[in-house]
Amino acid sequence: MLKTLRALLQDENGATAIEYGLIAALVSVAIIAGLTMLGDSLNATFNSVAGKL
């Protein structure tokens, strides 16, 4: 039982998975922010074109 507990405490796979999860979350937030700004720009461009038509 004690060996199993020591092995569990020394295992770093869970910490690595959490770090990868945090990185993925930050990347997805950056992508969402970029697409939101790009969407606003495209909307303004399409409105400008529609107004000129």
N, C-alpha and C positions, 0 to 999 in steps of 0.2 A: 504494500500500500504506500509506503514511504517513497519507494523508488518511482512509482507512478506519479506521485505528487511532485517530486523533484523534476522529473522529466517534463511535466506539464508547465511548471514554473520557468524552466529554461527554454521552452519552445518559443521561438520568435515568429513562427509562421502567421499567427493571428495578428501580431503587430504589423507585419508587412502587408497583410490583406487590408487592414484599416488604413494604412498609409496610401495604398493604391486607390482605395475608395475615396479618400479625401482629395487626392489628385484628380480623379475622374470627376468629382463634384465641382472642383474649381474650374476645370476645363469646360465642363458643360455650362456653368454660369457665364464664363467668358464668351462662349459660342452664342448663348441666348442673348446676351447684351449686344454682341456684334450684329446678329441678325435683326434685332429690334431696331438698331440705328440704321441698318441698311434698308429695312422695310419702310421706315419713315422717309428716307431719301427717295426710294423708288415710288412711293405714293406721291410725293411732291412732283417728281418728274412726270408721272402719268397724268396728274392733274393739270400740269402745265401743257402737256401735249393735247389733252382733251379740251382745254380752254382755247387753244390755237385752232383746233378743228372747228 
